[in-house]
Structure formats: structure tokens, C-alpha cells
Amino acid sequence: YAGQPAPSPDTRLPFYDSWAVNNYAWDAMCWATEVGVINGRSNGMLDPRGNASRAEIAQMILNFLEEYGGKK
């Protein structure tokens, strides 16, 4: 829907466990955190190998729609 988003070349993941993001998901995860779709957990962790709650998924969808909902 948002096209093929790519993070800025100097984007870094500001989480203690960013090392756990798989290579195939790195660009997408960097983009999602850069634009505010994903904000991580309150303890400074991303937990990329964990499970997301329904509330966390709902917040990610809301963040995405606020950024891209009116754009095509």
C-alpha cells in the first residue's frame, strides 16, 4: 500500500535488541521505526522474535494509517 518504502541510508534501530532482527527484515524494520509505525516496547526493547499483542498490532495499524491513510 505504501509502495516500496526504504529507510534513510543512515537509519539505525535505537533498541537494545536490534541485533535480533533478521537480515531479510532489516530495511522494513528500519523504515517502520523511522516513520513511527513501530515504536518498540517501553523498556527500550524491540523484541523482534517475540509475539505482538492485539493492542500492539492495533497501534501499529493506527500509526500506519495516520501516516499513509490519505495518501495513494
PDB file of N, CA, C, O and CB in Angstrom:
ATOM      1  N   TYR A   1       0.822  -1.194   0.000  1.00  0.00           N
ATOM      2  CA  TYR A   1       0.000   0.000   0.000  1.00  0.00           C
ATOM      3  C   TYR A   1       0.864   1.256   0.000  1.00  0.00           C
ATOM      4  O   TYR A   1       0.555   2.221  -0.698  1.00  0.00           O
ATOM      5  CB  TYR A   1      -0.934   0.000   1.203  1.00  0.00           C
ATOM      6  N   ALA A   2       1.926   1.250   0.764  1.00  0.00           N
ATOM      7  CA  ALA A   2       2.792   2.428   0.856  1.00  0.00           C
ATOM      8  C   ALA A   2       3.888   2.380  -0.205  1.00  0.00           C
ATOM      9  O   ALA A   2       4.810   3.196  -0.169  1.00  0.00           O
ATOM     10  CB  ALA A   2       3.418   2.528   2.258  1.00  0.00           C
ATOM     11  N   GLY A   3       3.808   1.460  -1.131  1.00  0.00           N
ATOM     12  CA  GLY A   3       4.855   1.342  -2.142  1.00  0.00           C
ATOM     13  C   GLY A   3       5.967   0.456  -1.628  1.00  0.00           C
ATOM     14  O   GLY A   3       5.728  -0.506  -0.899  1.00  0.00           O
ATOM     15  N   GLN A   4       7.160   0.784  -2.006  1.00  0.00           N
ATOM     16  CA  GLN A   4       8.311   0.037  -1.531  1.00  0.00           C
ATOM     17  C   GLN A   4       9.126   0.957  -0.632  1.00  0.00           C
ATOM     18  O   GLN A   4      10.118   1.544  -1.064  1.00  0.00           O
ATOM     19  CB  GLN A   4       9.171  -0.507  -2.718  1.00  0.00           C
ATOM     20  N   PRO A   5       8.703   1.075   0.613  1.00  0.00           N
ATOM     21  CA  PRO A   5       9.412   2.003   1.497  1.00  0.00           C
ATOM     22  C   PRO A   5      10.835   1.548   1.752  1.00  0.00           C
ATOM     23  O   PRO A   5      11.128   0.355   1.837  1.00  0.00           O
ATOM     24  CB  PRO A   5       8.672   2.147   2.819  1.00  0.00           C
ATOM     25  N   ALA A   6      11.680   2.502   1.867  1.00  0.00           N
ATOM     26  CA  ALA A   6      13.077   2.234   2.197  1.00  0.00           C
ATOM     27  C   ALA A   6      13.495   3.241   3.263  1.00  0.00           C
ATOM     28  O   ALA A   6      13.099   4.405   3.210  1.00  0.00           O
ATOM     29  CB  ALA A   6      14.004   2.324   0.925  1.00  0.00           C
ATOM     30  N   PRO A   7      14.288   2.799   4.221  1.00  0.00           N
ATOM     31  CA  PRO A   7      14.740   3.728   5.250  1.00  0.00           C
ATOM     32  C   PRO A   7      15.799   4.669   4.712  1.00  0.00           C
ATOM     33  O   PRO A   7      16.397   4.415   3.666  1.00  0.00           O
ATOM     34  CB  PRO A   7      15.280   2.971   6.451  1.00  0.00           C
ATOM     35  N   SER A   8      16.025   5.744   5.422  1.00  0.00           N
ATOM     36  CA  SER A   8      17.133   6.630   5.082  1.00  0.00           C
ATOM     37  C   SER A   8      18.426   5.838   5.208  1.00  0.00           C
ATOM     38  O   SER A   8      18.499   4.915   6.019  1.00  0.00           O
ATOM     39  CB  SER A   8      17.155   7.899   6.001  1.00  0.00           C
ATOM     40  N   PRO A   9      19.442   6.171   4.432  1.00  0.00           N
ATOM     41  CA  PRO A   9      20.685   5.392   4.460  1.00  0.00           C
ATOM     42  C   PRO A   9      21.356   5.333   5.838  1.00  0.00           C
ATOM     43  O   PRO A   9      22.067   4.371   6.132  1.00  0.00           O
ATOM     44  CB  PRO A   9      21.653   5.969   3.470  1.00  0.00           C
ATOM     45  N   ASP A  10      21.144   6.330   6.673  1.00  0.00           N
ATOM     46  CA  ASP A  10      21.805   6.358   7.973  1.00  0.00           C
ATOM     47  C   ASP A  10      20.906   5.914   9.125  1.00  0.00           C
ATOM     48  O   ASP A  10      21.231   6.151  10.288  1.00  0.00           O
ATOM     49  CB  ASP A  10      22.312   7.741   8.246  1.00  0.00           C
ATOM     50  N   THR A  11      19.782   5.275   8.815  1.00  0.00           N
ATOM     51  CA  THR A  11      18.841   4.838   9.845  1.00  0.00           C
ATOM     52  C   THR A  11      19.461   3.741  10.696  1.00  0.00           C
ATOM     53  O   THR A  11      20.061   2.794  10.187  1.00  0.00           O
ATOM     54  CB  THR A  11      17.529   4.343   9.210  1.00  0.00           C
ATOM     55  N   ARG A  12      19.303   3.894  11.992  1.00  0.00           N
ATOM     56  CA  ARG A  12      19.747   2.887  12.957  1.00  0.00           C
ATOM     57  C   ARG A  12      18.542   2.519  13.815  1.00  0.00           C
ATOM     58  O   ARG A  12      17.663   3.349  14.048  1.00  0.00           O
ATOM     59  CB  ARG A  12      20.947   3.415  13.844  1.00  0.00           C
ATOM     60  N   LEU A  13      18.505   1.306  14.271  1.00  0.00           N
ATOM     61  CA  LEU A  13      17.445   0.895  15.176  1.00  0.00           C
ATOM     62  C   LEU A  13      17.874   1.220  16.606  1.00  0.00           C
ATOM     63  O   LEU A  13      18.888   0.705  17.077  1.00  0.00           O
ATOM     64  CB  LEU A  13      17.126  -0.623  15.016  1.00  0.00           C
ATOM     65  N   PRO A  14      17.120   2.065  17.294  1.00  0.00           N
ATOM     66  CA  PRO A  14      17.510   2.515  18.631  1.00  0.00           C
ATOM     67  C   PRO A  14      17.051   1.586  19.751  1.00  0.00           C
ATOM     68  O   PRO A  14      16.542   2.051  20.770  1.00  0.00           O
ATOM     69  CB  PRO A  14      16.961   3.886  18.877  1.00  0.00           C
ATOM     70  N   PHE A  15      17.223   0.300  19.576  1.00  0.00           N
ATOM     71  CA  PHE A  15      16.769  -0.670  20.565  1.00  0.00           C
ATOM     72  C   PHE A  15      17.935  -1.547  20.997  1.00  0.00           C
ATOM     73  O   PHE A  15      18.845  -1.825  20.216  1.00  0.00           O
ATOM     74  CB  PHE A  15      15.619  -1.533  20.003  1.00  0.00           C
ATOM     75  N   TYR A  16      17.893  -1.977  22.251  1.00  0.00           N
ATOM     76  CA  TYR A  16      18.963  -2.813  22.800  1.00  0.00           C
ATOM     77  C   TYR A  16      19.072  -4.155  22.085  1.00  0.00           C
ATOM     78  O   TYR A  16      20.152  -4.741  22.023  1.00  0.00           O
ATOM     79  CB  TYR A  16      18.736  -3.043  24.283  1.00  0.00           C
ATOM     80  N   ASP A  17      17.963  -4.638  21.551  1.00  0.00           N
ATOM     81  CA  ASP A  17      17.965  -5.952  20.916  1.00  0.00           C
ATOM     82  C   ASP A  17      17.836  -5.882  19.396  1.00  0.00           C
ATOM     83  O   ASP A  17      17.324  -6.813  18.773  1.00  0.00           O
ATOM     84  CB  ASP A  17      16.845  -6.786  21.477  1.00  0.00           C
ATOM     85  N   SER A  18      18.291  -4.797  18.804  1.00  0.00           N
ATOM     86  CA  SER A  18      18.199  -4.676  17.339  1.00  0.00           C
ATOM     87  C   SER A  18      19.022  -5.742  16.629  1.00  0.00           C
ATOM     88  O   SER A  18      18.771  -6.044  15.463  1.00  0.00           O
ATOM     89  CB  SER A  18      18.661  -3.291  16.891  1.00  0.00           C
ATOM     90  N   TRP A  19      19.992  -6.307  17.315  1.00  0.00           N
ATOM     91  CA  TRP A  19      20.802  -7.387  16.734  1.00  0.00           C
ATOM     92  C   TRP A  19      19.939  -8.605  16.377  1.00  0.00           C
ATOM     93  O   TRP A  19      20.345  -9.423  15.552  1.00  0.00           O
ATOM     94  CB  TRP A  19      21.915  -7.802  17.715  1.00  0.00           C
ATOM     95  N   ALA A  20      18.755  -8.733  16.990  1.00  0.00           N
ATOM     96  CA  ALA A  20      17.908  -9.900  16.783  1.00  0.00           C
ATOM     97  C   ALA A  20      17.027  -9.795  15.539  1.00  0.00           C
ATOM     98  O   ALA A  20      16.325 -10.751  15.209  1.00  0.00           O
ATOM     99  CB  ALA A  20      17.045 -10.112  17.989  1.00  0.00           C
ATOM    100  N   VAL A  21      17.046  -8.662  14.846  1.00  0.00           N
ATOM    101  CA  VAL A  21      16.259  -8.510  13.619  1.00  0.00           C
ATOM    102  C   VAL A  21      16.947  -9.292  12.496  1.00  0.00           C
ATOM    103  O   VAL A  21      18.134  -9.092  12.236  1.00  0.00           O
ATOM    104  CB  VAL A  21      16.098  -6.992  13.232  1.00  0.00           C
ATOM    105  N   ASN A  22      16.213 -10.167  11.841  1.00  0.00           N
ATOM    106  CA  ASN A  22      16.779 -10.946  10.739  1.00  0.00           C
ATOM    107  C   ASN A  22      17.154 -10.044   9.569  1.00  0.00           C
ATOM    108  O   ASN A  22      16.545  -8.995   9.363  1.00  0.00           O
ATOM    109  CB  ASN A  22      15.788 -12.022  10.277  1.00  0.00           C
ATOM    110  N   ASN A  23      18.148 -10.455   8.816  1.00  0.00           N
ATOM    111  CA  ASN A  23      18.624  -9.661   7.679  1.00  0.00           C
ATOM    112  C   ASN A  23      17.521  -9.340   6.683  1.00  0.00           C
ATOM    113  O   ASN A  23      17.457  -8.225   6.166  1.00  0.00           O
ATOM    114  CB  ASN A  23      19.740 -10.391   6.971  1.00  0.00           C
ATOM    115  N   TYR A  24      16.646 -10.313   6.407  1.00  0.00           N
ATOM    116  CA  TYR A  24      15.597 -10.079   5.411  1.00  0.00           C
ATOM    117  C   TYR A  24      14.619  -8.999   5.846  1.00  0.00           C
ATOM    118  O   TYR A  24      13.965  -8.391   4.999  1.00  0.00           O
ATOM    119  CB  TYR A  24      14.844 -11.363   5.137  1.00  0.00           C
ATOM    120  N   ALA A  25      14.502  -8.745   7.147  1.00  0.00           N
ATOM    121  CA  ALA A  25      13.531  -7.776   7.662  1.00  0.00           C
ATOM    122  C   ALA A  25      14.172  -6.441   8.053  1.00  0.00           C
ATOM    123  O   ALA A  25      13.469  -5.519   8.466  1.00  0.00           O
ATOM    124  CB  ALA A  25      12.814  -8.360   8.860  1.00  0.00           C
ATOM    125  N   TRP A  26      15.495  -6.329   7.927  1.00  0.00           N
ATOM    126  CA  TRP A  26      16.202  -5.154   8.429  1.00  0.00           C
ATOM    127  C   TRP A  26      15.703  -3.837   7.820  1.00  0.00           C
ATOM    128  O   TRP A  26      15.368  -2.911   8.559  1.00  0.00           O
ATOM    129  CB  TRP A  26      17.677  -5.303   8.158  1.00  0.00           C
ATOM    130  N   ASP A  27      15.647  -3.741   6.501  1.00  0.00           N
ATOM    131  CA  ASP A  27      15.207  -2.495   5.861  1.00  0.00           C
ATOM    132  C   ASP A  27      13.768  -2.144   6.242  1.00  0.00           C
ATOM    133  O   ASP A  27      13.463  -0.990   6.541  1.00  0.00           O
ATOM    134  CB  ASP A  27      15.329  -2.613   4.336  1.00  0.00           C
ATOM    135  N   ALA A  28      12.898  -3.134   6.229  1.00  0.00           N
ATOM    136  CA  ALA A  28      11.499  -2.880   6.575  1.00  0.00           C
ATOM    137  C   ALA A  28      11.366  -2.436   8.030  1.00  0.00           C
ATOM    138  O   ALA A  28      10.582  -1.535   8.329  1.00  0.00           O
ATOM    139  CB  ALA A  28      10.652  -4.135   6.329  1.00  0.00           C
ATOM    140  N   MET A  29      12.111  -3.047   8.923  1.00  0.00           N
ATOM    141  CA  MET A  29      12.053  -2.674  10.334  1.00  0.00           C
ATOM    142  C   MET A  29      12.621  -1.273  10.550  1.00  0.00           C
ATOM    143  O   MET A  29      12.080  -0.494  11.336  1.00  0.00           O
ATOM    144  CB  MET A  29      12.818  -3.693  11.191  1.00  0.00           C
ATOM    145  N   CYS A  30      13.713  -0.954   9.852  1.00  0.00           N
ATOM    146  CA  CYS A  30      14.281   0.395   9.948  1.00  0.00           C
ATOM    147  C   CYS A  30      13.278   1.430   9.445  1.00  0.00           C
ATOM    148  O   CYS A  30      13.091   2.473  10.073  1.00  0.00           O
ATOM    149  CB  CYS A  30      15.599   0.492   9.145  1.00  0.00           C
ATOM    150  N   TRP A  31      12.635   1.143   8.313  1.00  0.00           N
ATOM    151  CA  TRP A  31      11.635   2.066   7.778  1.00  0.00           C
ATOM    152  C   TRP A  31      10.480   2.228   8.760  1.00  0.00           C
ATOM    153  O   TRP A  31      10.060   3.351   9.037  1.00  0.00           O
ATOM    154  CB  TRP A  31      11.112   1.571   6.418  1.00  0.00           C
ATOM    155  N   ALA A  32       9.967   1.128   9.284  1.00  0.00           N
ATOM    156  CA  ALA A  32       8.804   1.187  10.179  1.00  0.00           C
ATOM    157  C   ALA A  32       9.101   1.967  11.454  1.00  0.00           C
ATOM    158  O   ALA A  32       8.225   2.664  11.966  1.00  0.00           O
ATOM    159  CB  ALA A  32       8.345  -0.220  10.536  1.00  0.00           C
ATOM    160  N   THR A  33      10.313   1.861  11.972  1.00  0.00           N
ATOM    161  CA  THR A  33      10.652   2.641  13.168  1.00  0.00           C
ATOM    162  C   THR A  33      10.930   4.095  12.806  1.00  0.00           C
ATOM    163  O   THR A  33      10.613   4.999  13.579  1.00  0.00           O
ATOM    164  CB  THR A  33      11.872   2.032  13.882  1.00  0.00           C
ATOM    165  N   GLU A  34      11.514   4.322  11.645  1.00  0.00           N
ATOM    166  CA  GLU A  34      11.828   5.689  11.208  1.00  0.00           C
ATOM    167  C   GLU A  34      10.567   6.530  11.036  1.00  0.00           C
ATOM    168  O   GLU A  34      10.551   7.702  11.413  1.00  0.00           O
ATOM    169  CB  GLU A  34      12.612   5.657   9.894  1.00  0.00           C
ATOM    170  N   VAL A  35       9.513   5.947  10.472  1.00  0.00           N
ATOM    171  CA  VAL A  35       8.282   6.709  10.236  1.00  0.00           C
ATOM    172  C   VAL A  35       7.291   6.604  11.384  1.00  0.00           C
ATOM    173  O   VAL A  35       6.225   7.219  11.332  1.00  0.00           O
ATOM    174  CB  VAL A  35       7.623   6.239   8.967  1.00  0.00           C
ATOM    175  N   GLY A  36       7.618   5.837  12.421  1.00  0.00           N
ATOM    176  CA  GLY A  36       6.781   5.772  13.604  1.00  0.00           C
ATOM    177  C   GLY A  36       5.699   4.718  13.601  1.00  0.00           C
ATOM    178  O   GLY A  36       4.810   4.753  14.451  1.00  0.00           O
ATOM    179  N   VAL A  37       5.746   3.778  12.668  1.00  0.00           N
ATOM    180  CA  VAL A  37       4.773   2.687  12.671  1.00  0.00           C
ATOM    181  C   VAL A  37       5.045   1.766  13.848  1.00  0.00           C
ATOM    182  O   VAL A  37       4.114   1.295  14.501  1.00  0.00           O
ATOM    183  CB  VAL A  37       4.820   1.897  11.341  1.00  0.00           C
ATOM    184  N   ILE A  38       6.313   1.509  14.117  1.00  0.00           N
ATOM    185  CA  ILE A  38       6.729   0.675  15.243  1.00  0.00           C
ATOM    186  C   ILE A  38       7.565   1.533  16.183  1.00  0.00           C
ATOM    187  O   ILE A  38       8.502   2.211  15.761  1.00  0.00           O
ATOM    188  CB  ILE A  38       7.532  -0.583  14.761  1.00  0.00           C
ATOM    189  N   ASN A  39       7.213   1.490  17.454  1.00  0.00           N
ATOM    190  CA  ASN A  39       7.927   2.281  18.451  1.00  0.00           C
ATOM    191  C   ASN A  39       8.639   1.435  19.488  1.00  0.00           C
ATOM    192  O   ASN A  39       9.282   1.973  20.390  1.00  0.00           O
ATOM    193  CB  ASN A  39       6.980   3.206  19.137  1.00  0.00           C
ATOM    194  N   GLY A  40       8.533   0.134  19.375  1.00  0.00           N
ATOM    195  CA  GLY A  40       9.171  -0.737  20.341  1.00  0.00           C
ATOM    196  C   GLY A  40       8.388  -0.823  21.635  1.00  0.00           C
ATOM    197  O   GLY A  40       7.291  -0.279  21.757  1.00  0.00           O
ATOM    198  N   ARG A  41       8.964  -1.505  22.580  1.00  0.00           N
ATOM    199  CA  ARG A  41       8.332  -1.679  23.884  1.00  0.00           C
ATOM    200  C   ARG A  41       8.848  -0.605  24.837  1.00  0.00           C
ATOM    201  O   ARG A  41       9.845   0.058  24.551  1.00  0.00           O
ATOM    202  CB  ARG A  41       8.607  -3.103  24.452  1.00  0.00           C
ATOM    203  N   SER A  42       8.183  -0.440  25.942  1.00  0.00           N
ATOM    204  CA  SER A  42       8.520   0.634  26.882  1.00  0.00           C
ATOM    205  C   SER A  42       9.871   0.445  27.563  1.00  0.00           C
ATOM    206  O   SER A  42      10.394   1.394  28.147  1.00  0.00           O
ATOM    207  CB  SER A  42       7.452   0.741  27.930  1.00  0.00           C
ATOM    208  N   ASN A  43      10.440  -0.729  27.505  1.00  0.00           N
ATOM    209  CA  ASN A  43      11.717  -0.998  28.158  1.00  0.00           C
ATOM    210  C   ASN A  43      12.915  -0.808  27.230  1.00  0.00           C
ATOM    211  O   ASN A  43      14.015  -1.264  27.541  1.00  0.00           O
ATOM    212  CB  ASN A  43      11.720  -2.400  28.701  1.00  0.00           C
ATOM    213  N   GLY A  44      12.714  -0.143  26.100  1.00  0.00           N
ATOM    214  CA  GLY A  44      13.801   0.077  25.149  1.00  0.00           C
ATOM    215  C   GLY A  44      14.121  -1.122  24.278  1.00  0.00           C
ATOM    216  O   GLY A  44      15.156  -1.163  23.613  1.00  0.00           O
ATOM    217  N   MET A  45      13.229  -2.094  24.289  1.00  0.00           N
ATOM    218  CA  MET A  45      13.423  -3.306  23.508  1.00  0.00           C
ATOM    219  C   MET A  45      12.440  -3.335  22.346  1.00  0.00           C
ATOM    220  O   MET A  45      11.343  -2.783  22.427  1.00  0.00           O
ATOM    221  CB  MET A  45      13.255  -4.557  24.390  1.00  0.00           C
ATOM    222  N   LEU A  46      12.845  -3.976  21.282  1.00  0.00           N
ATOM    223  CA  LEU A  46      12.004  -4.166  20.115  1.00  0.00           C
ATOM    224  C   LEU A  46      11.320  -5.532  20.164  1.00  0.00           C
ATOM    225  O   LEU A  46      10.161  -5.665  19.768  1.00  0.00           O
ATOM    226  CB  LEU A  46      12.831  -4.026  18.832  1.00  0.00           C
ATOM    227  N   ASP A  47      12.028  -6.527  20.643  1.00  0.00           N
ATOM    228  CA  ASP A  47      11.544  -7.907  20.742  1.00  0.00           C
ATOM    229  C   ASP A  47      11.099  -8.434  19.382  1.00  0.00           C
ATOM    230  O   ASP A  47       9.959  -8.876  19.240  1.00  0.00           O
ATOM    231  CB  ASP A  47      10.387  -7.996  21.742  1.00  0.00           C
ATOM    232  N   PRO A  48      11.984  -8.396  18.371  1.00  0.00           N
ATOM    233  CA  PRO A  48      11.595  -8.805  17.019  1.00  0.00           C
ATOM    234  C   PRO A  48      11.270 -10.286  16.872  1.00  0.00           C
ATOM    235  O   PRO A  48      10.649 -10.684  15.886  1.00  0.00           O
ATOM    236  CB  PRO A  48      12.679  -8.460  16.073  1.00  0.00           C
ATOM    237  N   ARG A  49      11.670 -11.089  17.816  1.00  0.00           N
ATOM    238  CA  ARG A  49      11.371 -12.523  17.732  1.00  0.00           C
ATOM    239  C   ARG A  49      10.242 -12.926  18.671  1.00  0.00           C
ATOM    240  O   ARG A  49       9.922 -14.109  18.787  1.00  0.00           O
ATOM    241  CB  ARG A  49      12.617 -13.338  18.050  1.00  0.00           C
ATOM    242  N   GLY A  50       9.642 -11.956  19.337  1.00  0.00           N
ATOM    243  CA  GLY A  50       8.545 -12.232  20.257  1.00  0.00           C
ATOM    244  C   GLY A  50       7.200 -12.109  19.565  1.00  0.00           C
ATOM    245  O   GLY A  50       7.123 -11.918  18.351  1.00  0.00           O
ATOM    246  N   ASN A  51       6.168 -12.217  20.337  1.00  0.00           N
ATOM    247  CA  ASN A  51       4.808 -12.093  19.827  1.00  0.00           C
ATOM    248  C   ASN A  51       4.267 -10.712  20.148  1.00  0.00           C
ATOM    249  O   ASN A  51       4.560 -10.157  21.208  1.00  0.00           O
ATOM    250  CB  ASN A  51       3.894 -13.185  20.418  1.00  0.00           C
ATOM    251  N   ALA A  52       3.482 -10.157  19.242  1.00  0.00           N
ATOM    252  CA  ALA A  52       2.837  -8.869  19.465  1.00  0.00           C
ATOM    253  C   ALA A  52       1.416  -9.108  19.961  1.00  0.00           C
ATOM    254  O   ALA A  52       0.727 -10.013  19.489  1.00  0.00           O
ATOM    255  CB  ALA A  52       2.836  -8.009  18.166  1.00  0.00           C
ATOM    256  N   SER A  53       0.988  -8.298  20.908  1.00  0.00           N
ATOM    257  CA  SER A  53      -0.381  -8.409  21.402  1.00  0.00           C
ATOM    258  C   SER A  53      -1.337  -7.772  20.397  1.00  0.00           C
ATOM    259  O   SER A  53      -0.908  -7.073  19.479  1.00  0.00           O
ATOM    260  CB  SER A  53      -0.523  -7.738  22.797  1.00  0.00           C
ATOM    261  N   ARG A  54      -2.625  -8.017  20.574  1.00  0.00           N
ATOM    262  CA  ARG A  54      -3.618  -7.383  19.706  1.00  0.00           C
ATOM    263  C   ARG A  54      -3.543  -5.868  19.830  1.00  0.00           C
ATOM    264  O   ARG A  54      -3.688  -5.152  18.839  1.00  0.00           O
ATOM    265  CB  ARG A  54      -5.034  -7.876  20.052  1.00  0.00           C
ATOM    266  N   ALA A  55      -3.317  -5.381  21.045  1.00  0.00           N
ATOM    267  CA  ALA A  55      -3.215  -3.928  21.256  1.00  0.00           C
ATOM    268  C   ALA A  55      -2.014  -3.350  20.514  1.00  0.00           C
ATOM    269  O   ALA A  55      -2.105  -2.262  19.945  1.00  0.00           O
ATOM    270  CB  ALA A  55      -3.107  -3.608  22.760  1.00  0.00           C
ATOM    271  N   GLU A  56      -0.890  -4.065  20.513  1.00  0.00           N
ATOM    272  CA  GLU A  56       0.299  -3.585  19.802  1.00  0.00           C
ATOM    273  C   GLU A  56       0.064  -3.564  18.294  1.00  0.00           C
ATOM    274  O   GLU A  56       0.460  -2.614  17.619  1.00  0.00           O
ATOM    275  CB  GLU A  56       1.515  -4.465  20.133  1.00  0.00           C
ATOM    276  N   ILE A  57      -0.568  -4.590  17.770  1.00  0.00           N
ATOM    277  CA  ILE A  57      -0.881  -4.642  16.335  1.00  0.00           C
ATOM    278  C   ILE A  57      -1.844  -3.515  15.971  1.00  0.00           C
ATOM    279  O   ILE A  57      -1.666  -2.848  14.952  1.00  0.00           O
ATOM    280  CB  ILE A  57      -1.492  -6.021  15.951  1.00  0.00           C
ATOM    281  N   ALA A  58      -2.859  -3.304  16.800  1.00  0.00           N
ATOM    282  CA  ALA A  58      -3.812  -2.224  16.543  1.00  0.00           C
ATOM    283  C   ALA A  58      -3.105  -0.877  16.523  1.00  0.00           C
ATOM    284  O   ALA A  58      -3.418  -0.030  15.687  1.00  0.00           O
ATOM    285  CB  ALA A  58      -4.926  -2.222  17.600  1.00  0.00           C
ATOM    286  N   GLN A  59      -2.152  -0.664  17.434  1.00  0.00           N
ATOM    287  CA  GLN A  59      -1.414   0.597  17.466  1.00  0.00           C
ATOM    288  C   GLN A  59      -0.555   0.763  16.221  1.00  0.00           C
ATOM    289  O   GLN A  59      -0.453   1.867  15.687  1.00  0.00           O
ATOM    290  CB  GLN A  59      -0.541   0.672  18.717  1.00  0.00           C
ATOM    291  N   MET A  60       0.066  -0.322  15.749  1.00  0.00           N
ATOM    292  CA  MET A  60       0.867  -0.242  14.526  1.00  0.00           C
ATOM    293  C   MET A  60      -0.005   0.112  13.325  1.00  0.00           C
ATOM    294  O   MET A  60       0.390   0.925  12.489  1.00  0.00           O
ATOM    295  CB  MET A  60       1.597  -1.570  14.274  1.00  0.00           C
ATOM    296  N   ILE A  61      -1.187  -0.494  13.237  1.00  0.00           N
ATOM    297  CA  ILE A  61      -2.102  -0.179  12.133  1.00  0.00           C
ATOM    298  C   ILE A  61      -2.537   1.279  12.216  1.00  0.00           C
ATOM    299  O   ILE A  61      -2.560   1.978  11.203  1.00  0.00           O
ATOM    300  CB  ILE A  61      -3.340  -1.111  12.159  1.00  0.00           C
ATOM    301  N   LEU A  62      -2.881   1.740  13.414  1.00  0.00           N
ATOM    302  CA  LEU A  62      -3.277   3.132  13.590  1.00  0.00           C
ATOM    303  C   LEU A  62      -2.143   4.077  13.199  1.00  0.00           C
ATOM    304  O   LEU A  62      -2.376   5.072  12.512  1.00  0.00           O
ATOM    305  CB  LEU A  62      -3.700   3.387  15.041  1.00  0.00           C
ATOM    306  N   ASN A  63      -0.918   3.774  13.631  1.00  0.00           N
ATOM    307  CA  ASN A  63       0.233   4.608  13.272  1.00  0.00           C
ATOM    308  C   ASN A  63       0.424   4.650  11.760  1.00  0.00           C
ATOM    309  O   ASN A  63       0.696   5.711  11.197  1.00  0.00           O
ATOM    310  CB  ASN A  63       1.510   4.086  13.950  1.00  0.00           C
ATOM    311  N   PHE A  64       0.284   3.503  11.101  1.00  0.00           N
ATOM    312  CA  PHE A  64       0.432   3.443   9.654  1.00  0.00           C
ATOM    313  C   PHE A  64      -0.643   4.273   8.965  1.00  0.00           C
ATOM    314  O   PHE A  64      -0.349   5.050   8.057  1.00  0.00           O
ATOM    315  CB  PHE A  64       0.374   1.993   9.171  1.00  0.00           C
ATOM    316  N   LEU A  65      -1.891   4.107   9.398  1.00  0.00           N
ATOM    317  CA  LEU A  65      -2.992   4.830   8.764  1.00  0.00           C
ATOM    318  C   LEU A  65      -2.894   6.333   8.985  1.00  0.00           C
ATOM    319  O   LEU A  65      -3.261   7.114   8.107  1.00  0.00           O
ATOM    320  CB  LEU A  65      -4.319   4.324   9.289  1.00  0.00           C
ATOM    321  N   GLU A  66      -2.406   6.740  10.142  1.00  0.00           N
ATOM    322  CA  GLU A  66      -2.221   8.170  10.375  1.00  0.00           C
ATOM    323  C   GLU A  66      -1.176   8.748   9.430  1.00  0.00           C
ATOM    324  O   GLU A  66      -1.281   9.900   9.009  1.00  0.00           O
ATOM    325  CB  GLU A  66      -1.815   8.426  11.828  1.00  0.00           C
ATOM    326  N   GLU A  67      -0.184   7.957   9.104  1.00  0.00           N
ATOM    327  CA  GLU A  67       0.884   8.425   8.214  1.00  0.00           C
ATOM    328  C   GLU A  67       0.510   8.297   6.745  1.00  0.00           C
ATOM    329  O   GLU A  67       0.817   9.184   5.949  1.00  0.00           O
ATOM    330  CB  GLU A  67       2.161   7.651   8.481  1.00  0.00           C
ATOM    331  N   TYR A  68      -0.154   7.196   6.374  1.00  0.00           N
ATOM    332  CA  TYR A  68      -0.391   6.864   4.968  1.00  0.00           C
ATOM    333  C   TYR A  68      -1.847   6.709   4.575  1.00  0.00           C
ATOM    334  O   TYR A  68      -2.133   6.435   3.409  1.00  0.00           O
ATOM    335  CB  TYR A  68       0.313   5.621   4.643  1.00  0.00           C
ATOM    336  N   GLY A  69      -2.772   6.874   5.500  1.00  0.00           N
ATOM    337  CA  GLY A  69      -4.192   6.620   5.236  1.00  0.00           C
ATOM    338  C   GLY A  69      -4.792   7.445   4.123  1.00  0.00           C
ATOM    339  O   GLY A  69      -5.628   6.940   3.374  1.00  0.00           O
ATOM    340  N   GLY A  70      -4.396   8.700   3.986  1.00  0.00           N
ATOM    341  CA  GLY A  70      -4.970   9.542   2.952  1.00  0.00           C
ATOM    342  C   GLY A  70      -4.126   9.643   1.705  1.00  0.00           C
ATOM    343  O   GLY A  70      -4.487  10.360   0.772  1.00  0.00           O
ATOM    344  N   LYS A  71      -3.008   8.939   1.666  1.00  0.00           N
ATOM    345  CA  LYS A  71      -2.097   9.026   0.516  1.00  0.00           C
ATOM    346  C   LYS A  71      -2.248   7.803  -0.366  1.00  0.00           C
ATOM    347  O   LYS A  71      -2.440   6.687   0.117  1.00  0.00           O
ATOM    348  CB  LYS A  71      -0.634   9.167   0.981  1.00  0.00           C
ATOM    349  N   LYS A  72      -2.160   8.027  -1.650  1.00  0.00           N
ATOM    350  CA  LYS A  72      -2.191   6.895  -2.592  1.00  0.00           C
ATOM    351  C   LYS A  72      -1.083   7.048  -3.587  1.00  0.00           C
ATOM    352  O   LYS A  72      -0.927   6.205  -4.471  1.00  0.00           O
ATOM    353  CB  LYS A  72      -3.548   6.796  -3.316  1.00  0.00           C
TER     354      LYS A  72
END
